[in-house]
Amino acid sequence: MSVVGLIDQALVTTVAVAWFRVPFRGSLLALLLAALLYIVAGLALGLLISTFSKTQQEAFMTMFLFFLPAIILAGFLYPVHTMPALFRWLSVLDPVRHFLTIVRGIFLKGEGLAGLWPEYLILAGMAVGALGLAVARFRRSLA
């Protein structure tokens, strides 16, 4: 699945730059690392949700109920700084927010790892944390 996500990232980046003329001022390797961390975090959250679900339909509905608010809280539709304080705090727990911050920094500002390291660190922590919880829950269900 992560290979498919990386291919999608390459296609979206290519279309953004070639077709829509979005300036790309940063490092392609920094974007690749961010995409990989985001994909692993997303897959880990999916695995974690599946450990709580008894059926495929339940897992699908839980994912839908999780990811729709995640996109809204990420700052993709509305700037995070205009949200009420509670939602700004909740958006810190959203991997989409951190990935969008990295993508905007790389594309528009030309920032790299040095300027965006907190976002990379948060994404890596989310990926490791969610994957660790998913593995622990899965092992517990086998016992």
Phi, psi and omega in degrees: 000325182292330178294318178298317178298320179292323176295317176300317179299317179296319179294315180296318178296317179297315179295319180299317183280313187281317186270310185269357177058036175286127182293138177244104187255353186257199183267133177294325178293323177295321177293320179297317178296317179298317180297318180296315178297318180294318180296315179296319178297317178296317178295322179295320177295321176297317177296319179297316178298321181292335178286339177271342187267144178267331180231165178294322179296320178296318178296318180297314180294322178296319178297317180297316181290339178273313189281333177295309174296330180297321179291321180293319182282350186285345185092011179283318181267320182228139178300139182298322183293346178267356182280155173301157186305318180300316181287327174298319179293317179297327182292341177295332180275004185259116180296333180296321179300314183291322178294317179296323177298318179295313182299316178297319179296319181288310183294307192266328184253347181074021180286158178235203181300324183297321182274339186244014186302326178297322180293318177298317181296319179295316178299317179296318178297319177296318180296311181293316181296312181294320179293319177297316177296319180296317179295316181296316179294322179293317177299320179295325180287336178282333184283000000 
